[in-house]
Amino acid sequence: MYPRDHNRRFNSFTDHLRSYFGERIQKVAVDAGFTCPNRDGTLGTGGCTYCDNDAFNPSYCRPEKSIAQQLSEGIAFHASRYRRASHYLAYFQPFSNTYASIGKLEQVYSEALSFPGIVGIVAGTRPDCVDDDKLALLREIAKRHYVMVEYGIESCYNETLQRINRGHTFEQTVETIRRTAALGIPAGGHLIFGLPGETREQMLGEAAILSQLPLQMIKFHQLQIFRNTAMVRDYEQYPAGFHLFDLEEYIDFVIDFTERLSPAIMIERFASEAPPRFLVAPDWGKIRYDEVLRRIERRMEERESFQGKDFE
Ligand code: SF4
């Protein structure tokens, strides 16, 4: 069976956006100045051990600028570097983008949605940073605009979540994703492969676990160790405690995972990319994500692989 009504070997979120809007849609990152409970002292101050938001934040995206200014610069940035789009999603990316009062959330989401060309929002957040009122706000917005809430799942195993100091459990993640989806708000998730202590089999086992959840979209990242993190100290003291994927191994791993994943869940990304100046390991050279994706798709062809091939 080679599934679906498109010619990709996986259920592509990018393709979904293109067919939903009838054109190419670009995500533009916004930093609205939020923090997160794992940094402001509510749960802790050190944050997740791998976390360095600066490594992912594009240069135009700074909280001292207004949202309109960030969107304007972000749109110009993308137009000069990539294929031009005429409509965009405001991507509230760094830290926890539902971690504020309802009034503040309303204000920042509205400011983004009133910017010319913005057709929706994507809010990256933690599973313990939404409540009924925030979900009600997102549901209201979703009646008129595209909305996706992107939850940091990172791992399905509490032992790992504890070890990386996430400050929430997988049960909280499950409950929040179910609650979000039950309100008709699209829920997405983010997963990291290669976290310390996890075996290959455990990681592959997450495909079946996540396939049971009402997730519309998922993003995968290989573990990257950044300079300015707690994790780098563990890594430097005991590198043998980490299994960091090299590129070729990762390509086959992530295809194995995709084969076990429900074909109903759209995949937005297979891997992450960060400026080399932040990165300690692994070293994948100067390869860009587009090329990683091309290699994954080529390898899927060679293996006659497709998403859901081994999904039960
Ligand atoms: S990864 Fe997210 S939740 Fe964890 S410390 Fe960083 S911003 Fe906070």
Residues whose N, C-alpha, C, O or C-beta is under 5 A from the ligand:
A	BS01	SF4	C36 N38 G47 C48 C51 F95 S96 R126
